[in-house]
Amino acid sequence: MALLTALAACTSPPPAPAPAPTSSSTQPPAQQQVYVSIGDSYATGLAPGGPGESFAQIVAKKSDLKLLNLACNGATSADLATKPACGPEAAGRTQLDAAVEALRGKNTGLVTVVVGGNDLVPCAVAQDPVQCASRTVADIRTNVAATLTRLREAAPDVKIVGLTYPDVFLGAWVNPSFPNGKNIARLSVTMFQDFNTTIAAEYAKFGARFADVTRTTGAYSDLAELTQDPKYGQIPSSVAKVCTLTYFCDRTDVHPTPAGHQAIAEAVAAVG
């Protein structure tokens, strides 16, 4: 009987394969969400030796987002709505128009905005730099509000993160190009506090988050708090940090080092 049972098992036709799932039960693969980056050279990754990996690229990789980087070197807050965006997908549109179009596609998971630094550049050589800066910050605030209004109209619930900048002028403390560098460094602390408070409040009005890159890169701390730097000797800790995270101390270049872009990316992630 056992032999017959075994023989029957060997000679019986194999069971029919299970039917393949029909198309109605097959779920299409999820579409990768888009990360829209608008702004200036901080988003493009510009550096003294040429473009490198920017904080936007780091954020996109870590968040598994498809990066649409529309930023342009030298862009001001007004340029977002008036000048052509950069990058292969710009197609002649402004940064703001291209961003709005992406948002209307309803697959955007994140928008970052880094702008304002280039607006303030002319104030460095103005007859009254403080008065120039006050007027310019008011203009930046107006332009940021106009930008956020259109972004929110296109996508009321999308996550928007506004960024500020490292206080690169702390680097004037050790940069020989500035004979009065220590005074510039001291004044910059108050300047960045005022600027960031004003701009952060504008982002908050539109339900956007604010990544305080100035704080992340070591500013606001007491300049009497010293550390031993291998290149510059005993200097304020905040100066040493900005020397590590930007090229300002030795090259008078305001752009972040690779470590700086990493720090900015972490600041974006930290705001949730």
Contacts in CASP RR format, 6 or more apart in sequence:
PFRMAT RR
TARGET T0000
AUTHOR 0000-0000-0000
METHOD contacts of the structure
MODEL  1
MALLTALAACTSPPPAPAPAPTSSSTQPPAQQQVYVSIGDSYATGLAPGG
PGESFAQIVAKKSDLKLLNLACNGATSADLATKPACGPEAAGRTQLDAAV
EALRGKNTGLVTVVVGGNDLVPCAVAQDPVQCASRTVADIRTNVAATLTR
LREAAPDVKIVGLTYPDVFLGAWVNPSFPNGKNIARLSVTMFQDFNTTIA
AEYAKFGARFADVTRTTGAYSDLAELTQDPKYGQIPSSVAKVCTLTYFCD
RTDVHPTPAGHQAIAEAVAAVG
31 107 0 8 1.000
32 64 0 8 1.000
32 65 0 8 1.000
32 66 0 8 1.000
33 65 0 8 1.000
33 66 0 8 1.000
33 107 0 8 1.000
33 108 0 8 1.000
33 109 0 8 1.000
33 110 0 8 1.000
34 65 0 8 1.000
34 66 0 8 1.000
34 67 0 8 1.000
34 68 0 8 1.000
34 102 0 8 1.000
34 107 0 8 1.000
34 108 0 8 1.000
34 109 0 8 1.000
35 56 0 8 1.000
35 59 0 8 1.000
35 60 0 8 1.000
35 63 0 8 1.000
35 65 0 8 1.000
35 66 0 8 1.000
35 67 0 8 1.000
35 68 0 8 1.000
35 108 0 8 1.000
35 109 0 8 1.000
35 110 0 8 1.000
35 111 0 8 1.000
35 112 0 8 1.000
36 68 0 8 1.000
36 70 0 8 1.000
36 99 0 8 1.000
36 102 0 8 1.000
36 103 0 8 1.000
36 108 0 8 1.000
36 110 0 8 1.000
36 111 0 8 1.000
36 112 0 8 1.000
37 43 0 8 1.000
37 56 0 8 1.000
37 67 0 8 1.000
37 68 0 8 1.000
37 69 0 8 1.000
37 70 0 8 1.000
37 71 0 8 1.000
37 111 0 8 1.000
37 112 0 8 1.000
38 70 0 8 1.000
38 71 0 8 1.000
38 80 0 8 1.000
38 85 0 8 1.000
38 95 0 8 1.000
38 96 0 8 1.000
38 99 0 8 1.000
38 111 0 8 1.000
38 112 0 8 1.000
38 113 0 8 1.000
38 115 0 8 1.000
38 147 0 8 1.000
39 70 0 8 1.000
39 71 0 8 1.000
39 72 0 8 1.000
39 75 0 8 1.000
39 80 0 8 1.000
39 95 0 8 1.000
39 113 0 8 1.000
39 114 0 8 1.000
39 115 0 8 1.000
40 71 0 8 1.000
40 72 0 8 1.000
40 73 0 8 1.000
40 74 0 8 1.000
40 75 0 8 1.000
40 76 0 8 1.000
40 114 0 8 1.000
40 115 0 8 1.000
40 116 0 8 1.000
40 117 0 8 1.000
40 118 0 8 1.000
41 71 0 8 1.000
41 72 0 8 1.000
41 73 0 8 1.000
41 74 0 8 1.000
41 75 0 8 1.000
41 255 0 8 1.000
42 54 0 8 1.000
42 55 0 8 1.000
42 71 0 8 1.000
42 114 0 8 1.000
42 163 0 8 1.000
42 165 0 8 1.000
42 255 0 8 1.000
42 256 0 8 1.000
42 264 0 8 1.000
43 54 0 8 1.000
43 55 0 8 1.000
43 56 0 8 1.000
43 69 0 8 1.000
43 71 0 8 1.000
43 112 0 8 1.000
43 114 0 8 1.000
44 51 0 8 1.000
44 54 0 8 1.000
44 69 0 8 1.000
44 71 0 8 1.000
44 72 0 8 1.000
44 73 0 8 1.000
44 86 0 8 1.000
45 51 0 8 1.000
45 52 0 8 1.000
45 53 0 8 1.000
45 54 0 8 1.000
45 55 0 8 1.000
45 56 0 8 1.000
45 57 0 8 1.000
45 255 0 8 1.000
45 256 0 8 1.000
45 261 0 8 1.000
46 52 0 8 1.000
46 73 0 8 1.000
46 255 0 8 1.000
47 247 0 8 1.000
47 253 0 8 1.000
47 255 0 8 1.000
47 256 0 8 1.000
47 257 0 8 1.000
48 247 0 8 1.000
48 251 0 8 1.000
48 253 0 8 1.000
48 255 0 8 1.000
52 258 0 8 1.000
53 258 0 8 1.000
53 261 0 8 1.000
54 69 0 8 1.000
54 261 0 8 1.000
55 256 0 8 1.000
55 260 0 8 1.000
55 261 0 8 1.000
55 262 0 8 1.000
55 264 0 8 1.000
55 265 0 8 1.000
55 268 0 8 1.000
56 67 0 8 1.000
56 69 0 8 1.000
56 71 0 8 1.000
56 112 0 8 1.000
57 67 0 8 1.000
57 69 0 8 1.000
58 261 0 8 1.000
58 262 0 8 1.000
58 265 0 8 1.000
59 65 0 8 1.000
59 110 0 8 1.000
59 112 0 8 1.000
59 265 0 8 1.000
59 268 0 8 1.000
59 269 0 8 1.000
60 66 0 8 1.000
60 67 0 8 1.000
62 265 0 8 1.000
62 269 0 8 1.000
63 110 0 8 1.000
63 269 0 8 1.000
65 109 0 8 1.000
65 110 0 8 1.000
68 89 0 8 1.000
68 98 0 8 1.000
68 102 0 8 1.000
69 87 0 8 1.000
70 85 0 8 1.000
70 86 0 8 1.000
70 87 0 8 1.000
70 89 0 8 1.000
70 90 0 8 1.000
70 95 0 8 1.000
70 98 0 8 1.000
70 99 0 8 1.000
71 85 0 8 1.000
71 86 0 8 1.000
71 95 0 8 1.000
71 114 0 8 1.000
72 79 0 8 1.000
72 83 0 8 1.000
72 84 0 8 1.000
72 85 0 8 1.000
72 86 0 8 1.000
72 95 0 8 1.000
73 86 0 8 1.000
74 118 0 8 1.000
75 83 0 8 1.000
75 95 0 8 1.000
75 115 0 8 1.000
75 118 0 8 1.000
76 115 0 8 1.000
76 116 0 8 1.000
76 117 0 8 1.000
76 118 0 8 1.000
76 119 0 8 1.000
76 143 0 8 1.000
77 115 0 8 1.000
77 116 0 8 1.000
77 119 0 8 1.000
77 139 0 8 1.000
77 140 0 8 1.000
77 143 0 8 1.000
77 144 0 8 1.000
77 147 0 8 1.000
78 119 0 8 1.000
78 139 0 8 1.000
78 143 0 8 1.000
79 95 0 8 1.000
80 94 0 8 1.000
80 95 0 8 1.000
80 96 0 8 1.000
80 115 0 8 1.000
80 143 0 8 1.000
80 147 0 8 1.000
81 94 0 8 1.000
81 95 0 8 1.000
81 96 0 8 1.000
81 97 0 8 1.000
81 143 0 8 1.000
81 146 0 8 1.000
81 147 0 8 1.000
81 150 0 8 1.000
82 94 0 8 1.000
83 94 0 8 1.000
83 95 0 8 1.000
84 90 0 8 1.000
84 92 0 8 1.000
84 93 0 8 1.000
84 94 0 8 1.000
85 92 0 8 1.000
85 93 0 8 1.000
85 94 0 8 1.000
85 95 0 8 1.000
85 97 0 8 1.000
85 98 0 8 1.000
89 98 0 8 1.000
90 98 0 8 1.000
91 98 0 8 1.000
93 101 0 8 1.000
96 147 0 8 1.000
96 150 0 8 1.000
96 151 0 8 1.000
99 111 0 8 1.000
99 151 0 8 1.000
99 154 0 8 1.000
100 150 0 8 1.000
100 151 0 8 1.000
100 153 0 8 1.000
100 154 0 8 1.000
102 108 0 8 1.000
103 111 0 8 1.000
103 151 0 8 1.000
103 154 0 8 1.000
103 155 0 8 1.000
103 158 0 8 1.000
104 154 0 8 1.000
104 155 0 8 1.000
106 155 0 8 1.000
108 155 0 8 1.000
108 158 0 8 1.000
109 158 0 8 1.000
109 159 0 8 1.000
110 158 0 8 1.000
110 159 0 8 1.000
110 160 0 8 1.000
110 161 0 8 1.000
111 151 0 8 1.000
111 155 0 8 1.000
111 158 0 8 1.000
111 159 0 8 1.000
111 160 0 8 1.000
111 161 0 8 1.000
112 160 0 8 1.000
112 161 0 8 1.000
112 162 0 8 1.000
112 163 0 8 1.000
112 268 0 8 1.000
113 144 0 8 1.000
113 147 0 8 1.000
113 148 0 8 1.000
113 160 0 8 1.000
113 161 0 8 1.000
113 162 0 8 1.000
113 163 0 8 1.000
113 208 0 8 1.000
114 162 0 8 1.000
114 163 0 8 1.000
114 164 0 8 1.000
114 165 0 8 1.000
115 140 0 8 1.000
115 143 0 8 1.000
115 144 0 8 1.000
115 147 0 8 1.000
116 140 0 8 1.000
117 165 0 8 1.000
119 136 0 8 1.000
119 139 0 8 1.000
119 140 0 8 1.000
120 133 0 8 1.000
120 136 0 8 1.000
120 137 0 8 1.000
120 140 0 8 1.000
122 132 0 8 1.000
122 136 0 8 1.000
123 129 0 8 1.000
123 132 0 8 1.000
123 133 0 8 1.000
123 136 0 8 1.000
126 132 0 8 1.000
133 191 0 8 1.000
133 195 0 8 1.000
137 194 0 8 1.000
137 195 0 8 1.000
137 198 0 8 1.000
137 199 0 8 1.000
140 199 0 8 1.000
141 198 0 8 1.000
141 199 0 8 1.000
141 202 0 8 1.000
144 199 0 8 1.000
144 202 0 8 1.000
144 203 0 8 1.000
145 202 0 8 1.000
145 205 0 8 1.000
145 206 0 8 1.000
148 160 0 8 1.000
148 202 0 8 1.000
148 203 0 8 1.000
148 205 0 8 1.000
148 206 0 8 1.000
148 208 0 8 1.000
149 206 0 8 1.000
151 158 0 8 1.000
151 160 0 8 1.000
151 206 0 8 1.000
152 160 0 8 1.000
152 206 0 8 1.000
152 207 0 8 1.000
159 209 0 8 1.000
159 272 0 8 1.000
160 203 0 8 1.000
160 206 0 8 1.000
160 207 0 8 1.000
160 208 0 8 1.000
160 209 0 8 1.000
161 208 0 8 1.000
161 209 0 8 1.000
161 210 0 8 1.000
161 211 0 8 1.000
161 268 0 8 1.000
161 271 0 8 1.000
162 199 0 8 1.000
162 203 0 8 1.000
162 208 0 8 1.000
162 209 0 8 1.000
162 210 0 8 1.000
162 211 0 8 1.000
163 210 0 8 1.000
163 211 0 8 1.000
163 213 0 8 1.000
163 264 0 8 1.000
163 267 0 8 1.000
163 268 0 8 1.000
164 192 0 8 1.000
164 195 0 8 1.000
164 196 0 8 1.000
164 199 0 8 1.000
164 200 0 8 1.000
164 210 0 8 1.000
164 211 0 8 1.000
164 212 0 8 1.000
164 213 0 8 1.000
164 214 0 8 1.000
165 192 0 8 1.000
165 213 0 8 1.000
165 214 0 8 1.000
165 254 0 8 1.000
166 213 0 8 1.000
166 214 0 8 1.000
166 217 0 8 1.000
166 218 0 8 1.000
166 219 0 8 1.000
166 242 0 8 1.000
166 245 0 8 1.000
166 246 0 8 1.000
166 256 0 8 1.000
166 260 0 8 1.000
167 188 0 8 1.000
167 189 0 8 1.000
167 192 0 8 1.000
167 214 0 8 1.000
167 217 0 8 1.000
167 218 0 8 1.000
167 219 0 8 1.000
167 238 0 8 1.000
167 242 0 8 1.000
168 242 0 8 1.000
168 246 0 8 1.000
168 248 0 8 1.000
168 254 0 8 1.000
169 184 0 8 1.000
169 185 0 8 1.000
169 187 0 8 1.000
169 188 0 8 1.000
169 191 0 8 1.000
169 248 0 8 1.000
170 185 0 8 1.000
170 188 0 8 1.000
170 189 0 8 1.000
170 219 0 8 1.000
170 236 0 8 1.000
170 238 0 8 1.000
170 239 0 8 1.000
170 242 0 8 1.000
171 181 0 8 1.000
171 185 0 8 1.000
171 239 0 8 1.000
171 242 0 8 1.000
171 243 0 8 1.000
171 246 0 8 1.000
171 248 0 8 1.000
171 249 0 8 1.000
172 178 0 8 1.000
172 181 0 8 1.000
172 182 0 8 1.000
172 184 0 8 1.000
172 185 0 8 1.000
172 188 0 8 1.000
172 248 0 8 1.000
173 181 0 8 1.000
173 182 0 8 1.000
173 185 0 8 1.000
173 223 0 8 1.000
173 235 0 8 1.000
173 236 0 8 1.000
173 239 0 8 1.000
174 232 0 8 1.000
174 235 0 8 1.000
174 239 0 8 1.000
174 243 0 8 1.000
174 249 0 8 1.000
175 181 0 8 1.000
175 248 0 8 1.000
175 249 0 8 1.000
175 250 0 8 1.000
175 252 0 8 1.000
177 252 0 8 1.000
178 184 0 8 1.000
185 223 0 8 1.000
185 236 0 8 1.000
185 239 0 8 1.000
186 223 0 8 1.000
188 219 0 8 1.000
189 219 0 8 1.000
189 220 0 8 1.000
189 223 0 8 1.000
192 214 0 8 1.000
192 219 0 8 1.000
192 220 0 8 1.000
193 220 0 8 1.000
196 212 0 8 1.000
196 214 0 8 1.000
199 210 0 8 1.000
200 210 0 8 1.000
200 212 0 8 1.000
203 209 0 8 1.000
203 210 0 8 1.000
204 210 0 8 1.000
209 271 0 8 1.000
209 272 0 8 1.000
210 271 0 8 1.000
211 264 0 8 1.000
211 267 0 8 1.000
211 268 0 8 1.000
211 270 0 8 1.000
211 271 0 8 1.000
212 267 0 8 1.000
213 263 0 8 1.000
213 264 0 8 1.000
213 267 0 8 1.000
214 220 0 8 1.000
216 263 0 8 1.000
216 264 0 8 1.000
216 266 0 8 1.000
216 267 0 8 1.000
216 270 0 8 1.000
217 241 0 8 1.000
217 242 0 8 1.000
217 245 0 8 1.000
217 246 0 8 1.000
217 260 0 8 1.000
217 263 0 8 1.000
217 264 0 8 1.000
218 237 0 8 1.000
218 238 0 8 1.000
218 241 0 8 1.000
218 242 0 8 1.000
219 238 0 8 1.000
219 242 0 8 1.000
220 238 0 8 1.000
221 236 0 8 1.000
221 237 0 8 1.000
221 238 0 8 1.000
222 236 0 8 1.000
223 236 0 8 1.000
223 238 0 8 1.000
223 239 0 8 1.000
224 236 0 8 1.000
225 236 0 8 1.000
225 237 0 8 1.000
225 238 0 8 1.000
226 234 0 8 1.000
226 235 0 8 1.000
226 236 0 8 1.000
226 237 0 8 1.000
227 234 0 8 1.000
227 235 0 8 1.000
227 236 0 8 1.000
227 237 0 8 1.000
227 240 0 8 1.000
228 234 0 8 1.000
229 235 0 8 1.000
229 239 0 8 1.000
229 240 0 8 1.000
229 243 0 8 1.000
231 243 0 8 1.000
231 250 0 8 1.000
232 239 0 8 1.000
232 240 0 8 1.000
232 243 0 8 1.000
232 249 0 8 1.000
239 249 0 8 1.000
242 248 0 8 1.000
242 249 0 8 1.000
243 249 0 8 1.000
243 250 0 8 1.000
244 257 0 8 1.000
244 259 0 8 1.000
244 260 0 8 1.000
245 256 0 8 1.000
245 257 0 8 1.000
245 259 0 8 1.000
245 260 0 8 1.000
245 263 0 8 1.000
246 253 0 8 1.000
246 254 0 8 1.000
246 255 0 8 1.000
246 256 0 8 1.000
246 257 0 8 1.000
246 260 0 8 1.000
247 253 0 8 1.000
247 254 0 8 1.000
247 255 0 8 1.000
247 256 0 8 1.000
247 257 0 8 1.000
248 254 0 8 1.000
256 263 0 8 1.000
256 264 0 8 1.000
END
